[in-house]
């Protein structure tokens, strides 16, 4: 019988090499709280179709790559490090990319919208002199539950701007009207959205409907199903998982860079994203009412999320 209590959460942390003291167990949410939010099985959109076999048939093994994409605060760093530590592609010994399987970002920019595909080239690609054809890089996009994501943006907004305060966030409605948000991808490229929630709706609709091959994965599955998700992405590109035990990422994947101060380690992530009560923490009743109406119902259904702001854990 499957365990939906705290023991299952402790097992996940133990497998990642985290020592769980007794006082920490008391603070952990039961696994049932995560299941109530995301279901009991991981979701990888695009895995069951022709994307993976077609990619493997079209691109020679030693020329295959994963490129990471996703909105800010959705685990792009985490995915990059997990694949880098565990999934390998055989390449010529003299190659500077020997055994690596994953680029830190797609050619058009890690957080950039899907519409930039083949229209923009990240400075990182020029700096590192990456000359891999964009068609040889399989895009893997991360997302996060929109309610949790808005909470993340309240804590660290990066280049997304909208009127809000620490005590009034996400502040989706201002003076009775949707509170506009904009994302500054570069000084010349700024996108405008109905609200902060509109940023999530617009960004992921762009990727879901983009015509180029891609997989879409959930940040929450990189917490509760790390090994499975990384294994499936690696299998998709025909890579080889490390012969040793799976290497998890338990520290904050964002490191200590000033731009990423406040990133969560695995324990913090389990405690926050595994707890349904924290999903819409800080939302006003007005925020909740608007979000439940405005969140893209097709997207949340596809990703296995919930459009309701409150979740019954029973």
Backbone as CSV, one residue per row, in Angstrom:
resi,resn,N_x,N_y,N_z,CA_x,CA_y,CA_z,C_x,C_y,C_z
1,UNK,0.847,-1.196,0.000,0.000,0.000,0.000,0.883,1.248,0.000
2,UNK,0.557,2.217,-0.853,1.385,3.409,-0.996,1.298,4.289,0.247
3,UNK,2.423,4.834,0.634,2.504,5.672,1.818,2.275,7.129,1.437
4,UNK,1.243,7.747,2.015,0.954,9.149,1.735,1.237,10.037,2.938
5,UNK,1.918,9.500,3.940,2.222,10.261,5.139,3.593,10.914,5.078
6,UNK,4.068,11.331,6.226,5.366,12.006,6.300,6.527,11.061,6.035
7,UNK,6.337,9.776,6.272,7.416,8.817,6.044,7.871,8.844,4.584
8,UNK,6.919,9.017,3.677,7.262,9.072,2.247,8.126,10.302,1.959
9,UNK,7.816,11.421,2.579,8.602,12.641,2.398,10.002,12.455,2.975
10,UNK,10.088,11.815,4.137,11.387,11.543,4.750,12.221,10.645,3.843
11,UNK,11.593,9.662,3.210,12.303,8.773,2.287,12.883,9.556,1.107
12,UNK,12.113,10.505,0.571,12.580,11.330,-0.542,13.816,12.128,-0.126
13,UNK,13.771,12.687,1.069,14.902,13.477,1.558,16.107,12.595,1.860
14,UNK,15.866,11.426,2.464,16.960,10.500,2.752,17.657,10.082,1.459
15,UNK,16.867,9.807,0.426,17.439,9.368,-0.850,18.316,10.463,-1.457
16,UNK,18.002,11.706,-1.116,18.797,12.829,-1.614,19.990,13.132,-0.717
17,UNK,20.175,12.309,0.315,21.311,12.500,1.202,21.084,13.527,2.289
18,UNK,19.824,13.826,2.582,19.495,14.804,3.616,19.238,14.075,4.930
19,UNK,19.950,14.470,5.970,19.694,13.925,7.296,18.469,14.616,7.883
20,UNK,17.478,13.844,8.254,16.216,14.397,8.744,16.118,14.175,10.245
21,UNK,16.307,15.235,11.012,16.206,15.148,12.465,14.746,15.072,12.887
22,UNK,14.516,14.612,14.088,13.145,14.421,14.581,12.359,15.718,14.573
23,UNK,13.004,16.830,14.952,12.274,18.097,14.983,11.922,18.574,13.573
24,UNK,12.714,18.140,12.569,12.394,18.490,11.193,11.167,17.723,10.708
25,UNK,11.038,16.471,11.122,9.895,15.656,10.704,8.591,16.323,11.085
26,UNK,8.560,16.922,12.261,7.334,17.593,12.720,6.923,18.720,11.788
27,UNK,7.877,19.331,11.098,7.589,20.479,10.232,7.245,20.073,8.801
28,UNK,7.496,18.817,8.462,7.274,18.372,7.087,5.783,18.165,6.813
29,UNK,5.339,18.504,5.603,3.956,18.189,5.231,3.842,16.712,4.884
30,UNK,2.670,16.114,5.044,2.503,14.731,4.597,2.534,14.660,3.074
31,UNK,2.905,13.519,2.553,2.972,13.360,1.098,1.606,13.569,0.463
32,UNK,0.553,13.289,1.204,-0.806,13.457,0.678,-1.076,14.908,0.281
33,UNK,-0.398,15.853,0.927,-0.595,17.265,0.587,-0.020,17.581,-0.786
34,UNK,1.104,16.948,-1.133,1.673,17.116,-2.475,0.780,16.444,-3.510
35,UNK,0.296,15.249,-3.177,-0.565,14.510,-4.106,-1.854,15.278,-4.373
36,UNK,-2.398,15.933,-3.345,-3.623,16.717,-3.525,-3.414,17.855,-4.512
37,UNK,-2.194,18.356,-4.576,-1.902,19.477,-5.476,-1.530,19.030,-6.885
38,UNK,-0.736,17.950,-6.981,-0.126,17.595,-8.269,-0.454,16.195,-8.761
39,UNK,-1.204,15.410,-7.986,-1.428,14.025,-8.351,-0.273,13.157,-7.874
40,UNK,-0.430,11.862,-8.025,0.581,10.933,-7.508,1.646,10.570,-8.534
41,UNK,1.437,10.941,-9.799,2.380,10.580,-10.855,2.971,11.824,-11.506
42,UNK,4.243,11.790,-11.885,4.843,12.919,-12.603,4.241,13.065,-13.998
43,UNK,4.329,14.259,-14.545,3.798,14.554,-15.877,4.908,15.158,-16.728
44,UNK,5.143,14.570,-17.894,6.085,15.121,-18.867,5.339,15.238,-20.185
45,UNK,5.011,16.444,-20.560,4.240,16.671,-21.783,5.152,16.527,-22.994
46,UNK,4.729,15.688,-23.929,5.510,15.437,-25.137,6.251,14.117,-25.114
47,UNK,6.288,13.477,-23.943,7.082,12.251,-23.804,6.459,11.076,-24.551
48,UNK,5.149,11.018,-24.635,4.468,9.844,-25.185,4.232,9.914,-26.692
49,UNK,4.565,11.023,-27.317,4.323,11.152,-28.752,5.542,10.763,-29.578
50,UNK,5.686,11.423,-30.719,6.775,11.114,-31.644,8.003,11.990,-31.442
51,UNK,7.948,12.907,-30.502,9.036,13.878,-30.353,10.372,13.191,-30.094
52,UNK,10.421,12.296,-29.119,11.686,11.660,-28.753,12.218,10.736,-29.851
53,UNK,11.406,9.781,-30.378,11.944,8.916,-31.444,12.329,9.688,-32.699
54,UNK,11.569,10.720,-33.037,11.912,11.516,-34.215,13.219,12.279,-34.002
55,UNK,13.414,12.800,-32.803,14.647,13.519,-32.491,15.847,12.575,-32.573
56,UNK,15.716,11.388,-31.995,16.832,10.431,-32.023,17.129,9.965,-33.446
57,UNK,16.102,9.835,-34.272,16.302,9.393,-35.649,16.944,10.489,-36.496
58,UNK,16.684,11.724,-36.170,17.133,12.846,-36.992,18.534,13.336,-36.626
59,UNK,18.890,13.254,-35.320,20.150,13.845,-34.853,21.121,12.748,-34.425
60,UNK,22.332,12.696,-34.975,23.319,11.702,-34.544,23.592,11.817,-33.041
61,UNK,23.895,10.676,-32.419,24.028,10.616,-30.969,24.988,11.663,-30.412
62,UNK,26.173,11.786,-31.010,27.169,12.688,-30.426,26.890,14.159,-30.724
63,UNK,25.762,14.424,-31.397,25.389,15.812,-31.686,24.095,16.218,-30.983
64,UNK,23.636,15.375,-30.070,22.371,15.656,-29.368,22.610,16.459,-28.094
65,UNK,21.676,17.369,-27.820,21.753,18.223,-26.634,20.360,18.497,-26.077
66,UNK,20.297,18.763,-24.797,19.115,19.355,-24.176,19.400,20.831,-23.968
67,UNK,18.436,21.676,-24.254,18.518,23.099,-23.934,17.407,23.431,-22.955
68,UNK,17.744,24.093,-21.870,16.782,24.366,-20.801,16.070,25.694,-21.046
69,UNK,14.754,25.696,-20.844,13.944,26.916,-20.956,12.901,26.907,-19.837
70,UNK,12.329,28.052,-19.599,11.279,28.145,-18.590,11.224,29.536,-17.997
71,UNK,10.055,29.907,-17.499,9.901,31.203,-16.853,10.762,31.270,-15.594
72,UNK,11.109,32.462,-15.174,11.861,32.643,-13.934,11.137,31.940,-12.778
73,UNK,11.898,31.429,-11.845,11.351,30.774,-10.652,10.621,29.463,-10.962
74,UNK,11.092,28.725,-11.971,10.439,27.443,-12.265,11.407,26.261,-12.272
75,UNK,12.617,26.447,-11.746,13.526,25.313,-11.621,14.433,25.069,-12.801
76,UNK,14.710,26.094,-13.606,15.598,25.892,-14.756,17.012,25.518,-14.297
77,UNK,17.513,26.178,-13.273,18.836,25.823,-12.744,18.848,24.377,-12.253
78,UNK,17.809,24.012,-11.539,17.731,22.664,-10.968,17.766,21.610,-12.059
79,UNK,16.991,21.799,-13.114,16.982,20.840,-14.217,18.359,20.739,-14.852
80,UNK,19.007,21.871,-15.071,20.331,21.876,-15.690,21.324,21.067,-14.859
81,UNK,21.360,21.290,-13.558,22.315,20.583,-12.711,21.983,19.105,-12.580
82,UNK,20.699,18.772,-12.515,20.317,17.360,-12.421,20.741,16.592,-13.670
83,UNK,20.500,17.166,-14.833,20.908,16.505,-16.077,22.426,16.475,-16.195
84,UNK,23.066,17.558,-15.807,24.524,17.612,-15.896,25.217,16.583,-15.025
85,UNK,24.656,16.304,-13.872,25.255,15.353,-12.946,24.940,13.900,-13.301
86,UNK,23.847,13.681,-14.029,23.361,12.310,-14.173,23.207,11.790,-15.593
87,UNK,23.099,12.658,-16.581,22.846,12.219,-17.962,24.027,12.610,-18.844
88,UNK,24.537,11.643,-19.597,25.739,11.887,-20.395,25.532,11.448,-21.848
89,UNK,26.176,12.184,-22.726,26.184,11.868,-24.156,27.639,11.632,-24.572
90,UNK,27.940,10.511,-25.224,29.325,10.279,-25.669,29.688,11.235,-26.801
91,UNK,30.788,11.946,-26.612,31.271,12.861,-27.633,32.759,12.605,-27.832
92,UNK,33.346,13.100,-28.913,34.783,12.914,-29.114,35.574,13.346,-27.885
93,UNK,36.582,12.573,-27.511,37.365,12.825,-26.309,37.928,14.250,-26.289
94,UNK,38.332,14.747,-27.449,38.954,16.065,-27.505,37.928,17.203,-27.468
95,UNK,36.669,16.863,-27.521,35.641,17.893,-27.496,35.601,18.573,-26.130
96,UNK,35.449,19.894,-26.132,35.341,20.611,-24.856,34.017,20.293,-24.155
97,UNK,33.126,19.654,-24.894,31.825,19.291,-24.322,31.773,17.801,-23.973
98,UNK,32.899,17.153,-23.826,32.952,15.710,-23.609,31.997,15.269,-22.505
99,UNK,31.091,14.361,-22.848,30.120,13.723,-21.953,28.976,14.629,-21.493
100,UNK,29.080,15.919,-21.705,27.985,16.790,-21.286,26.751,16.545,-22.148
101,UNK,25.583,16.722,-21.557,24.336,16.473,-22.294,23.465,17.712,-22.415
102,UNK,23.760,18.755,-21.625,22.790,19.831,-21.466,23.433,21.206,-21.519
103,UNK,22.822,22.100,-22.293,23.195,23.501,-22.266,22.356,24.227,-21.221
104,UNK,22.955,25.217,-20.576,22.315,25.980,-19.515,21.027,26.642,-19.985
105,UNK,20.953,26.921,-21.271,19.757,27.547,-21.816,19.638,27.246,-23.300
106,UNK,18.455,27.438,-23.823,18.254,27.304,-25.263,18.910,28.487,-25.962
107,UNK,19.077,28.375,-27.263,19.823,29.389,-28.005,19.204,30.780,-27.873
108,UNK,17.881,30.857,-27.824,17.221,32.161,-27.813,17.096,32.757,-26.404
109,UNK,17.599,32.043,-25.375,17.585,32.573,-24.021,16.711,31.744,-23.102
110,UNK,17.218,31.455,-21.949,16.555,30.524,-21.024,15.133,30.943,-20.661
111,UNK,14.942,32.219,-20.333,13.624,32.679,-19.893,12.824,33.321,-21.019
112,UNK,13.407,33.411,-22.196,12.747,34.110,-23.296,11.510,33.346,-23.780
113,UNK,10.531,34.058,-24.318,9.327,33.397,-24.829,9.614,32.538,-26.049
114,UNK,8.722,31.593,-26.311,8.908,30.658,-27.424,8.965,31.374,-28.768
115,UNK,8.349,32.545,-28.875,8.332,33.286,-30.133,9.719,33.759,-30.553
116,UNK,10.710,33.682,-29.643,12.067,34.099,-29.977,12.849,32.999,-30.684
117,UNK,12.281,31.829,-30.798,12.946,30.697,-31.453,13.413,31.109,-32.848
118,UNK,14.718,30.936,-33.102,15.369,31.289,-34.371,15.321,32.785,-34.683
119,UNK,14.924,33.602,-33.701,14.889,35.052,-33.915,15.865,35.790,-33.001
120,UNK,16.479,35.058,-32.088,17.390,35.685,-31.138,18.477,34.684,-30.777
121,UNK,19.674,35.179,-30.514,20.775,34.309,-30.086,21.353,34.856,-28.792
122,UNK,21.314,34.053,-27.763,21.830,34.451,-26.462,23.316,34.762,-26.521
123,UNK,23.737,35.773,-25.791,25.140,36.128,-25.742,26.012,35.004,-25.215
124,UNK,25.433,34.122,-24.383,26.193,32.996,-23.858,26.677,32.092,-24.972
125,UNK,25.851,31.921,-26.007,26.227,31.046,-27.122,27.415,31.630,-27.887
126,UNK,27.442,32.947,-28.030,28.583,33.580,-28.698,29.811,33.554,-27.798
127,UNK,29.627,33.816,-26.520,30.743,33.852,-25.576,31.452,32.506,-25.502
128,UNK,30.657,31.415,-25.482,31.228,30.071,-25.391,31.508,29.462,-26.760
129,UNK,31.225,30.243,-27.807,31.454,29.789,-29.188,30.735,28.466,-29.465
130,UNK,29.469,28.430,-29.078,28.640,27.250,-29.319,28.123,27.313,-30.751
131,UNK,28.464,26.310,-31.554,28.067,26.312,-32.960,27.139,25.143,-33.287
132,UNK,26.382,24.693,-32.290,25.454,23.580,-32.484,24.186,24.097,-33.171
133,UNK,23.733,23.468,-34.248,22.490,23.906,-34.893,21.327,23.870,-33.899
134,UNK,20.486,24.875,-33.952,19.381,24.958,-32.995,18.464,23.734,-33.098
135,UNK,18.388,23.140,-34.305,17.534,21.957,-34.489,18.076,20.730,-33.762
136,UNK,19.361,20.755,-33.401,19.963,19.619,-32.698,19.773,19.695,-31.189
137,UNK,19.198,20.779,-30.715,19.016,20.986,-29.276,17.545,20.757,-28.934
138,UNK,17.272,19.728,-28.137,15.898,19.450,-27.726,15.531,20.373,-26.564
139,UNK,14.505,21.170,-26.758,14.069,22.112,-25.729,13.301,21.372,-24.633
140,UNK,13.710,21.596,-23.381,12.961,21.066,-22.236,12.569,22.263,-21.373
141,UNK,11.262,22.454,-21.216,10.709,23.642,-20.577,10.189,23.289,-19.186
142,UNK,10.562,24.075,-18.195,10.047,23.872,-16.842,8.881,24.822,-16.568
143,UNK,7.942,24.352,-15.754,6.851,25.208,-15.292,6.644,24.964,-13.811
144,UNK,5.740,25.716,-13.224,5.405,25.578,-11.804,3.932,25.904,-11.634
145,UNK,3.294,25.268,-10.661,1.904,25.581,-10.326,1.729,27.111,-10.299
146,UNK,0.740,27.651,-11.034,0.648,29.117,-11.154,0.475,29.848,-9.828
147,UNK,-0.203,29.229,-8.860,-0.367,29.887,-7.561,0.961,29.921,-6.815
148,UNK,1.634,28.804,-6.756,2.954,28.779,-6.139,3.923,29.698,-6.888
149,UNK,3.822,29.712,-8.213,4.721,30.548,-9.013,4.521,32.028,-8.688
150,UNK,3.284,32.454,-8.552,3.049,33.856,-8.199,3.633,34.176,-6.830
151,UNK,3.541,33.229,-5.894,4.180,33.424,-4.597,5.684,33.561,-4.727
152,UNK,6.286,32.747,-5.595,7.730,32.846,-5.843,8.090,34.207,-6.416
153,UNK,7.262,34.706,-7.323,7.528,35.999,-7.936,7.375,37.132,-6.926
154,UNK,6.490,36.963,-5.955,6.372,37.966,-4.895,7.650,38.030,-4.070
155,UNK,8.298,36.896,-3.883,9.538,36.858,-3.107,10.745,37.315,-3.927
156,UNK,10.730,37.033,-5.227,11.847,37.424,-6.100,11.291,37.633,-7.506
157,UNK,11.142,38.895,-7.899,10.443,39.185,-9.156,11.359,39.260,-10.369
158,UNK,12.688,39.318,-10.152,13.650,39.430,-11.250,13.284,40.606,-12.159
159,UNK,13.071,40.359,-13.450,12.808,41.465,-14.374,11.324,41.599,-14.703
160,UNK,10.473,41.059,-13.852,9.025,41.214,-14.011,8.558,42.339,-13.099
161,UNK,7.769,43.235,-13.639,7.345,44.417,-12.890,5.835,44.572,-12.919
162,UNK,5.272,44.837,-11.762,3.860,45.174,-11.609,3.709,45.857,-10.252
163,UNK,2.657,46.629,-10.067,2.502,47.338,-8.804,2.089,46.359,-7.705
164,UNK,2.936,46.271,-6.681,2.632,45.423,-5.525,3.526,45.851,-4.371
165,UNK,3.182,45.411,-3.199,4.005,45.637,-2.017,4.247,44.300,-1.341
166,UNK,5.147,44.289,-0.378,5.436,43.044,0.327,4.190,42.490,1.008
167,UNK,3.329,43.383,1.476,2.121,42.942,2.187,0.933,42.757,1.264
168,UNK,1.044,43.244,0.044,-0.070,43.131,-0.897,0.440,42.531,-2.202
169,UNK,0.536,41.213,-2.221,1.083,40.519,-3.382,0.408,39.139,-3.476
170,UNK,-0.018,38.726,-4.657,0.364,39.203,-5.996,-0.386,40.433,-6.499
171,UNK,-1.391,40.908,-5.759,-2.077,42.151,-6.130,-2.522,42.114,-7.594
172,UNK,-3.366,41.152,-7.909,-3.801,40.951,-9.290,-4.840,41.985,-9.740
173,UNK,-5.507,42.597,-8.771,-6.522,43.611,-9.070,-6.129,44.918,-8.392
174,UNK,-6.145,46.000,-9.169,-5.824,47.330,-8.637,-6.948,48.285,-9.024
175,UNK,-7.547,48.917,-8.023,-8.653,49.852,-8.250,-9.772,49.210,-9.050
176,UNK,-10.031,47.938,-8.757,-11.145,47.237,-9.390,-10.848,46.695,-10.775
177,UNK,-9.625,46.902,-11.282,-9.254,46.464,-12.622,-8.025,45.562,-12.561
178,UNK,-7.853,44.678,-13.567,-6.635,43.861,-13.609,-5.385,44.740,-13.547
179,UNK,-4.433,44.338,-12.734,-3.209,45.103,-12.504,-2.138,44.660,-13.506
180,UNK,-1.802,45.490,-14.490,-0.908,45.048,-15.573,0.482,44.666,-15.074
181,UNK,1.103,43.746,-15.801,2.481,43.323,-15.522,3.275,43.363,-16.823
182,UNK,4.563,43.572,-16.701,5.427,43.535,-17.874,6.711,42.791,-17.523
183,UNK,7.291,42.153,-18.518,8.542,41.419,-18.341,9.587,42.057,-19.242
184,UNK,10.703,42.434,-18.634,11.783,43.090,-19.376,12.851,42.047,-19.693
185,UNK,12.775,41.480,-20.882,13.751,40.478,-21.303,15.064,41.132,-21.710
186,UNK,14.972,42.337,-22.219,16.136,43.147,-22.572,15.613,44.575,-22.681
187,UNK,16.514,45.568,-22.752,16.016,46.949,-22.862,15.083,47.165,-24.050
188,UNK,15.281,46.378,-25.104,14.465,46.569,-26.311,13.288,45.602,-26.382
189,UNK,13.254,44.623,-25.488,12.218,43.588,-25.578,11.468,43.479,-24.256
190,UNK,10.290,44.088,-24.237,9.433,44.096,-23.055,8.056,43.595,-23.453
191,UNK,7.569,42.593,-22.739,6.231,42.068,-23.033,5.243,42.591,-21.989
192,UNK,4.008,42.757,-22.414,2.969,43.319,-21.551,1.850,42.300,-21.365
193,UNK,1.340,42.214,-20.152,0.374,41.179,-19.806,-0.727,41.756,-18.914
194,UNK,-1.875,41.103,-18.923,-3.032,41.614,-18.171,-2.720,41.741,-16.679
195,UNK,-2.047,40.732,-16.138,-1.657,40.702,-14.726,-0.423,39.815,-14.594
196,UNK,0.050,39.639,-13.361,1.133,38.671,-13.131,0.691,37.275,-13.562
197,UNK,-0.530,36.902,-13.269,-1.030,35.603,-13.719,-1.039,35.531,-15.238
198,UNK,-1.309,36.648,-15.889,-1.273,36.687,-17.345,0.101,36.376,-17.903
199,UNK,1.151,36.717,-17.151,2.510,36.363,-17.578,2.617,34.847,-17.708
200,UNK,2.150,34.137,-16.694,2.201,32.662,-16.701,1.345,32.105,-17.832
201,UNK,0.113,32.593,-17.964,-0.775,32.123,-19.029,-0.141,32.310,-20.410
202,UNK,0.346,33.508,-20.666,0.863,33.846,-21.997,2.144,33.085,-22.307
203,UNK,3.035,32.999,-21.335,4.331,32.349,-21.556,4.141,30.873,-21.898
204,UNK,3.342,30.177,-21.113,3.216,28.733,-21.344,2.288,28.394,-22.495
205,UNK,1.328,29.237,-22.806,0.578,29.039,-24.044,1.509,29.145,-25.240
206,UNK,2.454,30.069,-25.175,3.419,30.212,-26.260,4.219,28.949,-26.473
207,UNK,4.679,28.332,-25.391,5.482,27.112,-25.523,4.628,25.892,-25.877
208,UNK,3.457,25.776,-25.294,2.602,24.624,-25.593,2.249,24.586,-27.077
209,UNK,2.003,25.755,-27.658,1.563,25.805,-29.058,2.701,26.040,-30.048
210,UNK,3.930,26.164,-29.559,5.073,26.321,-30.468,5.237,25.068,-31.313
211,UNK,5.655,25.247,-32.550,5.727,24.124,-33.483,7.028,23.340,-33.389
212,UNK,8.043,23.866,-32.723,9.294,23.121,-32.621,9.189,22.045,-31.535
213,UNK,9.982,20.965,-31.641,9.906,19.861,-30.676,10.341,20.307,-29.281
214,UNK,9.599,19.867,-28.273,9.964,20.214,-26.899,9.252,19.283,-25.931
215,UNK,9.827,19.171,-24.739,9.174,18.523,-23.614,8.873,19.603,-22.586
216,UNK,7.780,19.431,-21.844,7.461,20.350,-20.760,7.345,19.551,-19.475
217,UNK,8.066,19.988,-18.450,8.068,19.263,-17.184,7.720,20.211,-16.039
218,UNK,7.281,19.630,-14.936,6.852,20.421,-13.783,7.969,20.519,-12.736
219,UNK,8.149,21.714,-12.209,9.135,21.913,-11.145,8.880,20.964,-9.984
220,UNK,7.622,20.788,-9.637,7.287,19.955,-8.479,7.744,18.514,-8.664
221,UNK,7.775,18.046,-9.902,8.261,16.680,-10.158,9.771,16.597,-10.023
222,UNK,10.458,17.741,-10.151,11.898,17.763,-9.898,12.206,17.742,-8.403
223,UNK,11.180,17.911,-7.586,11.327,17.777,-6.136,10.961,16.365,-5.692
224,UNK,9.780,15.916,-6.101,9.233,14.666,-5.575,9.509,13.444,-6.453
225,UNK,9.963,13.663,-7.705,10.234,12.543,-8.621,11.503,12.818,-9.425
226,UNK,12.549,13.291,-8.766,13.770,13.709,-9.457,14.316,12.641,-10.389
227,UNK,14.547,11.469,-9.861,15.235,10.436,-10.635,14.421,10.001,-11.847
228,UNK,13.119,9.868,-11.676,12.272,9.445,-12.788,12.307,10.480,-13.916
229,UNK,12.097,11.752,-13.576,12.020,12.792,-14.602,13.349,12.917,-15.344
230,UNK,14.452,12.960,-14.607,15.765,13.073,-15.246,16.033,11.853,-16.121
231,UNK,15.664,10.676,-15.649,15.857,9.460,-16.431,15.081,9.466,-17.732
232,UNK,13.852,9.977,-17.684,13.020,10.005,-18.887,13.530,11.027,-19.900
233,UNK,13.978,12.174,-19.436,14.529,13.172,-20.354,15.808,12.639,-20.982
234,UNK,16.642,11.992,-20.164,17.894,11.429,-20.675,17.606,10.338,-21.708
235,UNK,16.637,9.499,-21.432,16.251,8.436,-22.366,15.740,9.033,-23.673
236,UNK,15.018,10.131,-23.571,14.451,10.777,-24.757,15.537,11.152,-25.742
237,UNK,16.666,11.681,-25.261,17.733,12.092,-26.183,18.724,10.965,-26.457
238,UNK,18.485,9.794,-25.868,19.382,8.670,-26.091,20.644,8.735,-25.272
239,UNK,20.601,9.507,-24.173,21.767,9.627,-23.309,21.911,8.432,-22.387
240,UNK,22.987,8.439,-21.603,23.270,7.364,-20.656,23.286,7.930,-19.252
241,UNK,22.500,7.338,-18.370,22.524,7.753,-16.977,23.816,7.267,-16.325
242,UNK,24.309,8.022,-15.356,25.541,7.665,-14.669,25.465,6.245,-14.134
243,UNK,26.573,5.520,-14.240,26.590,4.129,-13.785,26.508,4.041,-12.267
244,UNK,26.981,5.092,-11.597,26.870,5.118,-10.145,25.432,5.461,-9.766
245,UNK,25.188,5.557,-8.469,23.845,5.914,-8.017,23.469,7.297,-8.533
246,UNK,22.172,7.508,-8.654,21.651,8.810,-9.070,22.152,9.893,-8.118
247,UNK,22.601,11.011,-8.690,23.099,12.126,-7.879,22.026,13.201,-7.800
248,UNK,21.397,13.361,-6.654,20.354,14.380,-6.518,20.970,15.762,-6.322
249,UNK,20.137,16.777,-6.388,20.555,18.131,-6.040,19.773,18.518,-4.801
250,UNK,20.479,18.667,-3.688,19.789,18.966,-2.431,20.010,20.389,-1.939
251,UNK,21.088,21.045,-2.452,21.298,22.453,-2.115,20.554,23.310,-3.137
252,UNK,20.464,24.598,-2.879,19.831,25.490,-3.837,20.611,25.458,-5.145
253,UNK,19.935,25.121,-6.235,20.609,25.039,-7.535,21.049,26.411,-8.026
254,UNK,20.502,27.468,-7.453,20.842,28.826,-7.882,22.136,29.321,-7.254
255,UNK,22.649,28.589,-6.265,23.901,28.983,-5.639,23.778,30.274,-4.856
256,UNK,24.914,30.954,-4.697,24.954,32.169,-3.885,25.126,33.437,-4.711
257,UNK,24.803,33.364,-5.992,24.913,34.548,-6.829,23.952,35.621,-6.323
258,UNK,24.374,36.898,-6.301,23.520,37.962,-5.783,22.129,38.002,-6.419
259,UNK,22.064,37.707,-7.722,20.766,37.771,-8.408,19.803,36.705,-7.932
260,UNK,20.357,35.657,-7.271,19.508,34.524,-6.900,19.436,34.298,-5.392
261,UNK,19.817,35.280,-4.603,19.746,35.130,-3.150,18.318,34.780,-2.745
262,UNK,18.189,33.784,-1.887,16.858,33.365,-1.454,16.380,32.102,-2.123
263,UNK,17.194,31.510,-3.002,16.805,30.261,-3.639,16.612,29.156,-2.609
264,UNK,15.732,28.223,-2.913,15.375,27.184,-1.943,16.194,25.921,-2.129
265,UNK,16.621,25.307,-1.017,17.211,23.983,-1.099,16.085,22.955,-1.072
266,UNK,16.445,21.666,-1.134,15.425,20.628,-1.269,14.476,20.599,-0.076
267,UNK,15.010,20.737,1.132,14.150,20.703,2.322,13.159,21.864,2.295
268,UNK,13.658,23.057,2.000,12.767,24.217,1.930,11.714,24.042,0.840
269,UNK,12.123,23.476,-0.276,11.178,23.267,-1.380,10.102,22.257,-1.002
270,UNK,10.500,21.169,-0.356,9.523,20.172,0.082,8.535,20.790,1.063
271,UNK,9.042,21.594,1.986,8.180,22.188,3.005,7.229,23.220,2.420
272,UNK,7.673,23.924,1.389,6.794,24.924,0.784,5.867,24.310,-0.266
273,UNK,6.444,23.634,-1.245,5.630,23.186,-2.377,4.894,21.877,-2.093
274,UNK,5.279,21.226,-1.017,4.536,20.044,-0.607,3.366,20.360,0.292
275,UNK,3.224,21.605,0.670,2.184,22.021,1.616,1.096,22.795,0.878
276,UNK,-0.059,22.187,0.738,-1.156,22.823,0.006,-1.606,24.127,0.669
277,UNK,-1.398,24.242,1.964,-1.826,25.461,2.670,-0.985,26.663,2.273
278,UNK,0.221,26.431,1.740,1.099,27.533,1.345,0.934,27.908,-0.118
279,UNK,0.050,27.220,-0.811,-0.057,27.404,-2.260,-0.489,28.818,-2.649
280,UNK,-1.457,29.353,-1.959,-1.917,30.715,-2.243,-1.721,31.594,-1.014
281,UNK,-0.641,31.347,-0.313,-0.333,32.088,0.907,-0.156,33.571,0.590
282,UNK,-0.821,34.423,1.347,-0.714,35.860,1.134,-1.697,36.424,0.129
283,UNK,-2.431,35.567,-0.565,-3.416,36.041,-1.537,-4.614,36.649,-0.802
284,UNK,-5.081,37.781,-1.276,-6.333,38.345,-0.758,-7.508,37.592,-1.373
285,UNK,-8.668,37.781,-0.815,-9.870,37.150,-1.398,-10.084,37.632,-2.830
286,UNK,-9.753,38.903,-3.073,-9.891,39.453,-4.432,-8.912,38.763,-5.382
287,UNK,-7.675,38.546,-4.920,-6.694,37.817,-5.730,-7.196,36.422,-6.058
288,UNK,-7.700,35.726,-5.046,-8.184,34.360,-5.248,-9.325,34.323,-6.260
289,UNK,-10.283,35.231,-6.092,-11.452,35.241,-6.981,-11.043,35.501,-8.426
290,UNK,-10.156,36.465,-8.624,-9.706,36.768,-9.974,-8.916,35.591,-10.557
291,UNK,-7.983,35.047,-9.772,-7.120,33.987,-10.279,-7.919,32.764,-10.698
292,UNK,-8.909,32.404,-9.928,-9.712,31.223,-10.255,-10.461,31.399,-11.569
293,UNK,-10.792,32.629,-11.908,-11.481,32.902,-13.172,-10.491,33.065,-14.335
294,UNK,-9.350,33.688,-14.044,-8.449,34.088,-15.129,-7.394,33.065,-15.479
295,UNK,-7.080,32.132,-14.580,-6.033,31.159,-14.903,-6.493,30.326,-16.100
296,UNK,-5.575,30.043,-16.999,-5.922,29.298,-18.215,-6.277,27.860,-17.856
297,UNK,-7.547,27.520,-18.002,-8.045,26.210,-17.562,-7.438,25.071,-18.372
298,UNK,-7.200,25.294,-19.652,-6.601,24.236,-20.472,-5.164,23.960,-20.035
299,UNK,-4.426,25.011,-19.709,-3.051,24.829,-19.271,-2.975,24.073,-17.951
300,UNK,-3.769,24.511,-16.962,-3.667,23.850,-15.654,-4.099,22.391,-15.753
301,UNK,-5.079,22.115,-16.596,-5.502,20.727,-16.777,-4.386,19.913,-17.431
302,UNK,-3.752,20.469,-18.446,-2.668,19.778,-19.138,-1.507,19.473,-18.188
303,UNK,-1.185,20.436,-17.330,-0.064,20.271,-16.409,-0.443,19.507,-15.137
304,UNK,-1.710,19.180,-14.987,-2.124,18.441,-13.800,-2.212,19.300,-12.558
305,UNK,-2.402,20.616,-12.737,-2.577,21.530,-11.615,-4.073,21.736,-11.349
306,UNK,-4.378,22.625,-10.425,-5.772,22.932,-10.075,-6.031,24.412,-10.316
307,UNK,-7.218,24.713,-10.850,-7.569,26.119,-11.047,-8.089,26.752,-9.763
308,UNK,-8.567,25.930,-8.823,-9.052,26.445,-7.548,-7.880,26.897,-6.688
309,UNK,-8.059,27.964,-5.938,-6.979,28.469,-5.085,-6.859,27.680,-3.788
310,UNK,-7.953,27.079,-3.352,-7.935,26.257,-2.145,-8.096,24.791,-2.528
311,UNK,-7.312,23.938,-1.889,-7.329,22.519,-2.224,-7.708,21.713,-0.998
312,UNK,-8.674,20.823,-1.174,-9.073,19.918,-0.102,-8.071,18.775,-0.053
313,UNK,-7.372,18.649,1.048,-6.343,17.616,1.175,-6.903,16.264,1.571
314,UNK,-8.179,16.199,1.856,-8.775,14.915,2.292,-9.172,14.061,1.091
